[in-house]
């Protein structure tokens, strides 16, 4: 294989690896649009339901300037995006029903913990939900909860890879068909902090999202709900209600920053440059290694070939000679005894 072709192939592989996201997670209670099929619902199967990460860090923060689809699809994906209403997995199947103002038991499975925090939000317009709509209805943690660091809206997973179970309070509003959003904003990248310093967890981070279709009506019971085996249909009492409104005490911008607000072009450029330099160094070392090995192989083959040519040349200059045959000596002369014997016989 030509060195240039090897270099191009290795470049593609290394850059692809650099863009992979190591963190993985999925919303399993209530089951998201991507995972509902795992819990008995007749919805399309997404076997990569743990990889809704906005298309990857580079695609989200460099190409799309921090933007992401509300359900975790890449911002520049063809609309309707796969997990939004009308997309492949956005079927609008209601998977859970909750009482007004009740406690919502949420479960999230992480298979690669990258620190950071979870947030959950609702939007009554499940067909055309926007991030602005969701940010007006961010759910609050229920207090107290064992092992939960209470900071109002955010849950911080700190126990590695496991299924995290958290309780959130639903608003005291009915909603015939709401969209629940899970956001997991990781915290393992280095970036610029608001105070001007740099630290792990500041600046642009990897992000996961997922959406689930739910309905809110009736009285709150705060009891554990038995998961349904069939999609839930809104009842008649909900026909005239879809009145989820912003919380009375909306979080301040400092408490709930949007990805676009924390985006730093300089940080994204630095990350890209560092990634490029790392990839270039790896490729250079690989190329140098294979080039040296290839040269040694070529030199060895050349030496073998030259030895063979020298041997053939010597055989042409000095062809093998037929070994000389021994000469016959003169016939033996008759002796006196031989002459006497011959005469006597006669």
C-alpha contacts under 8 A as a table, 3 or more apart, distances in Angstrom:
res1	aa1	res2	aa2	distance
1	X	5	X	6.79
1	X	6	X	6.71
2	X	5	X	5.31
2	X	6	X	6.33
3	X	6	X	5.04
3	X	7	X	6.09
3	X	287	X	7.81
3	X	291	X	7.63
4	X	7	X	5.04
4	X	8	X	6.18
5	X	8	X	5.14
5	X	9	X	6.15
6	X	9	X	5.17
6	X	10	X	6.13
7	X	10	X	5.22
7	X	11	X	6.07
7	X	283	X	7.20
7	X	287	X	6.73
8	X	11	X	5.06
8	X	12	X	6.36
9	X	12	X	5.28
9	X	13	X	6.39
10	X	13	X	5.08
10	X	14	X	6.04
10	X	283	X	6.74
11	X	14	X	5.29
11	X	15	X	6.07
11	X	279	X	7.55
11	X	283	X	6.72
12	X	15	X	5.39
12	X	16	X	6.09
13	X	16	X	5.18
13	X	17	X	6.24
14	X	17	X	5.08
14	X	18	X	6.25
14	X	279	X	6.25
14	X	283	X	7.88
15	X	18	X	5.07
15	X	19	X	6.43
15	X	279	X	6.79
16	X	19	X	5.31
16	X	20	X	6.63
17	X	20	X	5.31
18	X	275	X	7.15
18	X	279	X	7.99
19	X	56	X	6.58
19	X	57	X	7.03
19	X	58	X	6.51
20	X	56	X	6.79
21	X	24	X	7.78
21	X	53	X	7.89
21	X	56	X	6.24
21	X	57	X	7.34
21	X	206	X	7.88
22	X	112	X	6.73
23	X	110	X	7.98
23	X	111	X	7.15
23	X	112	X	4.58
23	X	113	X	6.13
23	X	114	X	6.14
24	X	50	X	5.28
24	X	51	X	5.78
24	X	110	X	5.97
24	X	111	X	5.34
24	X	112	X	5.16
24	X	113	X	7.40
25	X	49	X	7.98
25	X	50	X	4.59
25	X	51	X	6.81
25	X	108	X	7.12
25	X	109	X	5.45
25	X	110	X	4.26
25	X	111	X	5.83
25	X	112	X	7.13
25	X	208	X	7.50
26	X	32	X	7.82
26	X	35	X	7.66
26	X	49	X	6.31
26	X	50	X	4.69
26	X	51	X	7.73
26	X	108	X	5.89
26	X	109	X	5.42
26	X	110	X	6.72
26	X	210	X	7.24
27	X	30	X	6.95
27	X	31	X	5.89
27	X	32	X	5.64
27	X	35	X	7.49
27	X	107	X	6.48
27	X	108	X	4.70
27	X	109	X	6.50
27	X	182	X	7.07
27	X	210	X	6.49
28	X	31	X	4.20
28	X	32	X	6.32
28	X	35	X	6.76
28	X	36	X	7.98
28	X	106	X	7.87
28	X	107	X	5.73
28	X	108	X	5.69
28	X	109	X	6.86
29	X	32	X	7.53
29	X	105	X	7.36
29	X	106	X	5.16
29	X	107	X	4.76
29	X	108	X	6.92
30	X	95	X	6.83
30	X	96	X	6.47
30	X	106	X	6.48
30	X	107	X	7.30
30	X	212	X	6.58
31	X	34	X	7.85
31	X	35	X	5.61
31	X	36	X	5.03
31	X	39	X	7.32
31	X	95	X	6.98
31	X	212	X	6.26
32	X	35	X	5.09
32	X	36	X	5.69
32	X	210	X	6.11
32	X	211	X	5.18
32	X	212	X	4.22
32	X	213	X	7.45
33	X	36	X	5.54
33	X	43	X	7.96
33	X	83	X	6.69
33	X	89	X	5.99
33	X	90	X	6.25
33	X	91	X	7.58
33	X	92	X	7.94
33	X	93	X	7.85
33	X	210	X	7.46
33	X	211	X	5.92
33	X	212	X	5.42
33	X	213	X	7.37
34	X	37	X	7.54
34	X	44	X	7.84
34	X	45	X	7.18
34	X	46	X	5.58
34	X	49	X	5.25
34	X	83	X	6.99
34	X	89	X	6.16
34	X	210	X	7.60
34	X	211	X	7.96
35	X	38	X	5.57
35	X	39	X	7.44
35	X	45	X	7.50
35	X	46	X	6.84
35	X	49	X	6.04
36	X	39	X	5.43
36	X	40	X	6.97
36	X	41	X	5.58
36	X	42	X	7.86
36	X	43	X	6.56
36	X	95	X	7.63
37	X	40	X	5.58
37	X	41	X	4.85
37	X	42	X	5.97
37	X	43	X	5.27
37	X	44	X	6.63
37	X	45	X	5.91
38	X	41	X	7.28
39	X	229	X	7.78
40	X	229	X	6.01
40	X	230	X	7.45
41	X	229	X	6.97
41	X	230	X	6.36
41	X	231	X	6.85
43	X	89	X	7.11
43	X	91	X	7.29
44	X	88	X	7.21
44	X	89	X	5.92
45	X	89	X	7.99
46	X	49	X	5.42
46	X	89	X	7.78
48	X	51	X	5.55
48	X	52	X	7.80
49	X	52	X	6.45
51	X	208	X	7.48
52	X	55	X	7.33
52	X	71	X	7.57
52	X	72	X	4.67
52	X	73	X	6.20
52	X	208	X	5.57
52	X	209	X	5.99
52	X	210	X	6.93
53	X	56	X	5.64
53	X	57	X	7.79
53	X	72	X	5.50
53	X	73	X	7.02
53	X	74	X	7.66
53	X	206	X	7.12
53	X	207	X	5.42
53	X	208	X	4.29
53	X	209	X	6.52
54	X	57	X	7.53
54	X	59	X	7.60
54	X	60	X	5.99
54	X	68	X	5.27
54	X	69	X	6.72
54	X	72	X	4.84
54	X	73	X	4.90
54	X	74	X	4.26
54	X	75	X	6.87
54	X	207	X	6.77
54	X	208	X	6.70
54	X	209	X	7.61
55	X	59	X	5.72
55	X	60	X	6.28
55	X	72	X	7.84
55	X	73	X	6.39
55	X	74	X	4.47
55	X	75	X	7.83
56	X	59	X	5.36
56	X	60	X	6.05
56	X	74	X	7.90
56	X	206	X	7.28
57	X	60	X	5.28
57	X	61	X	5.95
57	X	62	X	7.86
57	X	205	X	7.20
57	X	206	X	5.46
57	X	207	X	7.70
58	X	61	X	5.42
58	X	62	X	5.23
58	X	63	X	6.77
58	X	272	X	7.86
59	X	62	X	5.75
59	X	63	X	4.94
59	X	64	X	6.15
59	X	74	X	7.59
60	X	63	X	6.00
60	X	64	X	4.91
60	X	65	X	6.20
60	X	66	X	5.04
60	X	67	X	5.98
60	X	68	X	6.51
60	X	74	X	6.95
60	X	75	X	7.35
61	X	64	X	5.72
61	X	65	X	4.63
61	X	66	X	4.25
61	X	67	X	7.25
61	X	204	X	7.05
61	X	263	X	7.44
61	X	268	X	6.60
62	X	65	X	5.43
62	X	66	X	7.29
62	X	265	X	7.81
62	X	268	X	6.12
62	X	269	X	7.72
64	X	67	X	5.47
64	X	68	X	7.67
64	X	75	X	6.59
64	X	76	X	7.07
65	X	260	X	7.31
65	X	263	X	7.30
65	X	265	X	7.95
66	X	204	X	7.69
66	X	259	X	5.86
66	X	260	X	5.47
66	X	263	X	6.22
67	X	75	X	5.89
67	X	259	X	7.15
67	X	260	X	6.69
68	X	72	X	6.41
68	X	73	X	6.46
68	X	74	X	5.52
68	X	75	X	4.52
69	X	72	X	5.26
69	X	73	X	4.86
69	X	74	X	5.84
69	X	75	X	5.02
69	X	81	X	7.56
70	X	73	X	7.29
70	X	84	X	7.57
70	X	129	X	7.47
70	X	130	X	6.63
70	X	131	X	6.15
70	X	181	X	7.41
70	X	209	X	6.95
70	X	210	X	7.60
70	X	211	X	7.67
71	X	83	X	5.84
71	X	84	X	6.37
71	X	181	X	6.96
71	X	209	X	5.23
71	X	210	X	4.57
71	X	211	X	5.19
72	X	83	X	7.53
72	X	208	X	5.99
72	X	209	X	4.33
72	X	210	X	5.77
73	X	77	X	6.97
73	X	81	X	6.45
73	X	82	X	6.83
73	X	83	X	6.79
74	X	77	X	5.41
77	X	81	X	6.00
78	X	81	X	5.80
79	X	82	X	7.83
79	X	87	X	7.64
80	X	84	X	6.36
80	X	85	X	7.02
80	X	86	X	5.89
80	X	87	X	5.13
81	X	84	X	5.38
81	X	85	X	7.88
81	X	86	X	7.82
81	X	87	X	5.39
81	X	88	X	7.89
82	X	86	X	7.82
82	X	87	X	4.24
82	X	88	X	4.92
82	X	89	X	5.74
82	X	90	X	6.64
83	X	87	X	5.66
83	X	88	X	6.57
83	X	89	X	4.91
83	X	90	X	4.74
83	X	211	X	7.62
84	X	87	X	5.50
84	X	89	X	7.26
84	X	90	X	4.85
84	X	127	X	7.64
85	X	89	X	7.78
85	X	90	X	4.24
85	X	91	X	6.18
85	X	92	X	6.37
85	X	126	X	7.15
85	X	127	X	5.26
85	X	128	X	7.22
86	X	89	X	7.81
86	X	90	X	5.43
86	X	91	X	6.45
86	X	127	X	7.92
87	X	90	X	4.90
87	X	91	X	7.29
88	X	91	X	7.37
92	X	126	X	7.61
92	X	127	X	7.94
92	X	213	X	6.23
93	X	213	X	6.19
93	X	231	X	5.98
93	X	232	X	7.57
94	X	97	X	7.84
94	X	177	X	7.40
94	X	212	X	7.66
94	X	213	X	4.65
94	X	214	X	5.04
94	X	215	X	6.92
94	X	231	X	5.48
94	X	232	X	5.27
94	X	233	X	7.05
95	X	212	X	7.40
95	X	213	X	6.07
95	X	214	X	5.89
95	X	228	X	7.27
95	X	230	X	7.76
95	X	231	X	5.48
95	X	232	X	6.03
96	X	213	X	7.35
96	X	214	X	5.02
96	X	215	X	6.55
96	X	227	X	7.23
96	X	228	X	7.26
96	X	231	X	7.97
96	X	232	X	6.71
97	X	214	X	5.78
97	X	215	X	4.83
97	X	216	X	5.84
97	X	217	X	7.46
97	X	232	X	7.18
98	X	102	X	6.75
98	X	104	X	7.48
98	X	214	X	7.69
98	X	215	X	6.34
98	X	216	X	4.85
98	X	217	X	6.39
98	X	218	X	7.76
98	X	220	X	7.39
99	X	102	X	5.27
99	X	216	X	5.50
99	X	217	X	5.06
99	X	218	X	5.01
99	X	219	X	4.93
99	X	220	X	4.19
99	X	221	X	6.70
100	X	170	X	6.81
100	X	171	X	6.66
100	X	172	X	5.08
100	X	173	X	5.81
100	X	174	X	6.04
100	X	216	X	5.79
100	X	217	X	5.42
100	X	218	X	5.93
100	X	219	X	5.62
100	X	220	X	5.27
101	X	169	X	6.43
101	X	170	X	4.71
101	X	171	X	4.86
101	X	172	X	4.27
101	X	173	X	7.02
101	X	219	X	7.88
101	X	220	X	5.85
102	X	169	X	5.99
102	X	170	X	5.50
102	X	171	X	7.76
102	X	219	X	7.83
102	X	220	X	4.52
102	X	221	X	6.36
102	X	222	X	5.33
103	X	142	X	7.51
103	X	167	X	6.37
103	X	168	X	5.68
103	X	169	X	4.64
103	X	170	X	6.14
103	X	220	X	7.79
103	X	222	X	5.20
104	X	167	X	5.55
104	X	168	X	5.09
104	X	169	X	5.92
104	X	170	X	6.51
104	X	222	X	7.72
105	X	165	X	7.01
105	X	166	X	6.02
105	X	167	X	4.70
105	X	168	X	6.61
105	X	224	X	7.77
106	X	165	X	5.68
106	X	166	X	5.27
106	X	167	X	6.02
106	X	168	X	7.40
107	X	163	X	6.52
107	X	164	X	5.50
107	X	165	X	4.46
107	X	166	X	6.39
108	X	163	X	5.54
108	X	164	X	5.20
108	X	165	X	6.63
109	X	161	X	7.70
109	X	162	X	5.89
109	X	163	X	4.20
109	X	164	X	6.19
110	X	113	X	5.99
110	X	160	X	7.89
110	X	161	X	5.21
110	X	162	X	5.55
110	X	163	X	6.25
110	X	164	X	7.70
111	X	161	X	4.99
111	X	162	X	6.66
112	X	160	X	7.41
112	X	161	X	5.67
113	X	157	X	7.72
113	X	158	X	7.95
113	X	160	X	5.41
113	X	161	X	5.55
114	X	186	X	5.33
114	X	187	X	6.10
114	X	188	X	5.72
115	X	156	X	7.09
115	X	157	X	6.16
115	X	158	X	6.25
115	X	186	X	5.53
115	X	187	X	5.17
115	X	188	X	6.45
116	X	156	X	6.15
116	X	157	X	7.14
116	X	184	X	7.20
116	X	185	X	5.51
116	X	186	X	4.03
116	X	187	X	4.08
116	X	188	X	7.34
116	X	201	X	7.16
117	X	154	X	6.00
117	X	155	X	5.31
117	X	156	X	4.37
117	X	157	X	6.36
117	X	184	X	5.79
117	X	185	X	5.61
117	X	186	X	6.45
117	X	187	X	7.70
118	X	154	X	5.55
118	X	155	X	5.05
118	X	156	X	6.43
118	X	157	X	7.75
118	X	182	X	7.00
118	X	183	X	5.55
118	X	184	X	4.60
118	X	185	X	6.54
119	X	138	X	7.43
119	X	139	X	7.63
119	X	153	X	6.41
119	X	154	X	5.31
119	X	155	X	6.80
119	X	182	X	5.94
119	X	183	X	5.17
119	X	184	X	6.66
120	X	138	X	5.90
120	X	139	X	5.65
120	X	153	X	7.85
120	X	180	X	6.98
120	X	181	X	5.51
120	X	182	X	4.83
120	X	183	X	6.39
121	X	134	X	5.31
121	X	135	X	6.60
121	X	136	X	7.97
121	X	137	X	5.42
121	X	138	X	4.13
121	X	139	X	5.50
121	X	180	X	5.76
121	X	181	X	5.22
121	X	182	X	6.95
122	X	133	X	7.75
122	X	134	X	5.20
122	X	135	X	7.96
122	X	137	X	5.34
122	X	138	X	6.52
122	X	139	X	7.57
122	X	178	X	6.41
122	X	179	X	5.53
122	X	180	X	4.68
122	X	181	X	6.27
123	X	126	X	6.53
123	X	129	X	6.18
123	X	130	X	7.86
123	X	133	X	5.61
123	X	134	X	4.99
123	X	137	X	6.82
123	X	178	X	5.63
123	X	179	X	5.22
123	X	180	X	6.80
123	X	244	X	7.39
124	X	129	X	7.64
124	X	175	X	6.26
124	X	176	X	7.75
124	X	177	X	6.30
124	X	178	X	4.42
124	X	179	X	6.28
124	X	242	X	6.37
124	X	243	X	7.31
124	X	244	X	5.92
125	X	128	X	5.68
125	X	129	X	5.23
125	X	177	X	7.55
125	X	178	X	6.50
125	X	179	X	7.04
126	X	129	X	5.32
126	X	177	X	6.61
126	X	178	X	5.60
126	X	179	X	4.94
126	X	213	X	7.49
129	X	133	X	6.55
129	X	134	X	7.35
129	X	179	X	7.37
130	X	133	X	5.27
130	X	134	X	6.44
131	X	134	X	5.01
131	X	135	X	6.00
132	X	135	X	5.15
132	X	136	X	6.60
133	X	136	X	5.50
133	X	137	X	7.14
134	X	137	X	5.44
134	X	138	X	6.68
134	X	181	X	7.53
135	X	138	X	5.73
136	X	245	X	7.64
136	X	246	X	4.78
136	X	247	X	6.67
136	X	250	X	6.72
137	X	245	X	7.10
137	X	246	X	5.18
137	X	247	X	5.79
137	X	250	X	7.75
138	X	153	X	7.06
138	X	247	X	7.66
138	X	250	X	7.94
139	X	153	X	6.26
139	X	168	X	6.27
139	X	169	X	6.31
139	X	170	X	6.47
139	X	171	X	7.59
140	X	152	X	5.70
140	X	153	X	4.71
140	X	154	X	7.87
140	X	168	X	5.60
140	X	169	X	5.73
140	X	170	X	7.82
141	X	150	X	7.03
141	X	152	X	5.92
141	X	153	X	5.78
141	X	154	X	7.41
141	X	155	X	7.81
141	X	166	X	7.89
141	X	167	X	6.19
141	X	168	X	4.51
141	X	169	X	6.28
142	X	145	X	6.93
142	X	167	X	5.67
142	X	168	X	5.18
142	X	169	X	5.89
143	X	150	X	7.54
144	X	148	X	7.99
145	X	148	X	5.56
145	X	167	X	7.79
148	X	155	X	7.05
148	X	156	X	7.56
149	X	155	X	6.72
149	X	156	X	6.69
150	X	153	X	7.80
150	X	154	X	7.29
150	X	155	X	7.06
151	X	154	X	5.78
151	X	155	X	7.40
155	X	166	X	7.95
157	X	160	X	7.36
157	X	164	X	7.44
159	X	162	X	7.40
171	X	244	X	7.77
171	X	247	X	7.33
173	X	216	X	7.51
173	X	217	X	7.88
173	X	243	X	6.39
173	X	244	X	5.33
173	X	245	X	7.45
174	X	215	X	7.92
174	X	216	X	5.11
174	X	217	X	5.07
174	X	218	X	7.90
174	X	238	X	7.49
174	X	241	X	6.17
174	X	242	X	6.09
174	X	243	X	6.00
174	X	244	X	6.16
175	X	178	X	5.90
175	X	215	X	5.72
175	X	216	X	4.87
175	X	217	X	6.56
175	X	238	X	7.33
175	X	241	X	6.15
175	X	242	X	4.33
175	X	243	X	5.97
175	X	244	X	5.81
176	X	215	X	5.18
176	X	216	X	6.28
176	X	217	X	7.28
176	X	234	X	6.14
176	X	238	X	5.46
176	X	239	X	6.97
176	X	241	X	6.22
176	X	242	X	5.23
177	X	213	X	6.77
177	X	214	X	5.87
177	X	215	X	4.85
177	X	216	X	7.52
177	X	234	X	7.55
177	X	242	X	7.24
178	X	213	X	5.89
178	X	214	X	5.32
178	X	215	X	5.78
178	X	216	X	7.64
179	X	211	X	6.45
179	X	212	X	5.83
179	X	213	X	4.97
179	X	214	X	6.41
180	X	211	X	5.47
180	X	212	X	5.10
180	X	213	X	6.26
180	X	214	X	6.98
181	X	209	X	6.93
181	X	210	X	5.74
181	X	211	X	4.62
181	X	212	X	6.65
182	X	208	X	7.91
182	X	209	X	5.34
182	X	210	X	5.17
182	X	211	X	6.38
183	X	207	X	7.10
183	X	208	X	5.71
183	X	209	X	4.55
183	X	210	X	6.87
184	X	207	X	5.61
184	X	208	X	4.91
184	X	209	X	6.27
185	X	205	X	6.54
185	X	206	X	6.20
185	X	207	X	4.60
185	X	208	X	6.52
186	X	201	X	7.49
186	X	205	X	5.75
186	X	206	X	5.39
186	X	207	X	6.01
187	X	200	X	6.71
187	X	201	X	4.01
187	X	202	X	7.26
187	X	205	X	6.23
187	X	206	X	7.66
188	X	200	X	5.78
188	X	201	X	5.41
188	X	205	X	7.34
189	X	200	X	5.28
189	X	201	X	5.51
189	X	202	X	7.18
189	X	203	X	7.84
189	X	204	X	7.56
189	X	205	X	6.02
189	X	206	X	7.99
190	X	198	X	6.93
190	X	199	X	5.42
190	X	200	X	4.11
190	X	201	X	5.98
190	X	202	X	6.18
190	X	203	X	7.14
191	X	198	X	5.50
191	X	199	X	5.79
191	X	200	X	6.28
191	X	201	X	6.73
191	X	202	X	4.58
191	X	203	X	4.36
191	X	204	X	6.78
191	X	267	X	6.30
192	X	196	X	6.38
192	X	197	X	5.90
192	X	198	X	4.49
192	X	199	X	6.59
192	X	202	X	5.44
192	X	203	X	5.18
192	X	264	X	7.93
192	X	267	X	7.11
193	X	196	X	5.49
193	X	197	X	5.35
193	X	198	X	5.55
193	X	199	X	6.71
193	X	202	X	5.03
193	X	203	X	6.33
194	X	197	X	7.38
198	X	202	X	7.04
199	X	202	X	5.81
201	X	205	X	7.22
202	X	205	X	7.64
203	X	262	X	5.84
203	X	263	X	6.34
203	X	264	X	6.63
203	X	267	X	7.17
204	X	259	X	7.42
204	X	262	X	6.50
204	X	263	X	5.61
204	X	264	X	7.00
204	X	267	X	7.54
204	X	268	X	7.48
215	X	234	X	7.00
217	X	238	X	6.75
228	X	231	X	7.16
228	X	232	X	7.60
234	X	238	X	6.39
234	X	239	X	7.64
235	X	238	X	5.63
235	X	239	X	7.08
236	X	239	X	5.21
237	X	240	X	7.16
237	X	241	X	7.95
238	X	241	X	5.16
238	X	242	X	7.47
239	X	242	X	7.94
246	X	250	X	6.99
247	X	250	X	5.34
251	X	254	X	7.97
251	X	255	X	5.99
251	X	256	X	6.41
252	X	255	X	5.29
252	X	256	X	6.54
253	X	256	X	5.37
253	X	257	X	5.57
254	X	257	X	5.93
257	X	261	X	6.24
257	X	262	X	6.77
258	X	261	X	5.21
258	X	262	X	6.61
259	X	262	X	5.30
259	X	263	X	6.12
260	X	263	X	5.17
264	X	267	X	5.28
264	X	268	X	6.37
265	X	268	X	5.05
265	X	269	X	6.12
266	X	269	X	5.08
266	X	270	X	6.13
267	X	270	X	5.04
267	X	271	X	6.12
268	X	271	X	5.12
268	X	272	X	6.16
269	X	272	X	5.04
269	X	273	X	6.08
270	X	273	X	5.10
270	X	274	X	6.08
271	X	274	X	5.22
271	X	275	X	6.06
272	X	275	X	5.11
272	X	276	X	6.08
273	X	276	X	5.02
273	X	277	X	6.15
274	X	277	X	5.10
274	X	278	X	6.14
275	X	278	X	5.18
275	X	279	X	6.11
276	X	279	X	5.09
276	X	280	X	5.98
277	X	280	X	4.98
277	X	281	X	6.07
278	X	281	X	5.18
278	X	282	X	6.22
279	X	282	X	5.19
279	X	283	X	6.06
280	X	283	X	5.08
280	X	284	X	5.96
281	X	284	X	5.06
281	X	285	X	6.19
282	X	285	X	5.25
282	X	286	X	6.17
283	X	286	X	5.07
283	X	287	X	5.94
284	X	287	X	5.07
284	X	288	X	5.95
285	X	288	X	5.11
285	X	289	X	6.01
286	X	289	X	5.12
286	X	290	X	6.15
287	X	290	X	5.27
287	X	291	X	5.82
288	X	291	X	5.06
288	X	292	X	6.12
289	X	292	X	5.38
289	X	293	X	6.31
290	X	293	X	5.07
290	X	294	X	5.91
291	X	294	X	5.03
291	X	295	X	6.09
292	X	295	X	5.10
292	X	296	X	6.28
293	X	296	X	5.21
293	X	297	X	6.33
294	X	297	X	5.11
294	X	298	X	6.19
295	X	298	X	5.02
295	X	299	X	6.09
296	X	299	X	5.08
296	X	300	X	6.15
297	X	300	X	5.13
297	X	301	X	6.23
298	X	301	X	5.14
298	X	302	X	6.05
299	X	302	X	4.99
299	X	303	X	6.14
300	X	303	X	5.13
300	X	304	X	6.27
301	X	304	X	5.11
301	X	305	X	6.11
302	X	305	X	5.04
302	X	306	X	6.14
303	X	306	X	5.14
303	X	307	X	6.22
304	X	307	X	5.24
304	X	308	X	6.32
305	X	308	X	5.15
305	X	309	X	6.27
306	X	309	X	5.07
306	X	310	X	6.16
307	X	310	X	5.14
307	X	311	X	6.32
308	X	311	X	5.26
308	X	312	X	6.39
309	X	312	X	5.22
309	X	313	X	6.14
310	X	313	X	5.08
310	X	314	X	6.24
311	X	314	X	5.27
311	X	315	X	6.38
312	X	315	X	5.15
312	X	316	X	6.38
313	X	316	X	5.13
313	X	317	X	6.38
314	X	317	X	5.19
314	X	318	X	6.04
315	X	318	X	5.26
315	X	319	X	5.49
315	X	320	X	7.69
316	X	319	X	5.79
334	X	338	X	6.06
334	X	339	X	6.87
335	X	338	X	5.23
335	X	339	X	6.49
336	X	339	X	5.16
336	X	340	X	6.25
337	X	340	X	5.12
337	X	341	X	6.13
338	X	341	X	5.19
338	X	342	X	6.26
339	X	342	X	5.20
339	X	343	X	6.33
340	X	343	X	5.24
340	X	344	X	6.11
341	X	344	X	5.17
341	X	345	X	6.21
342	X	345	X	5.30
342	X	346	X	6.54
343	X	346	X	5.20
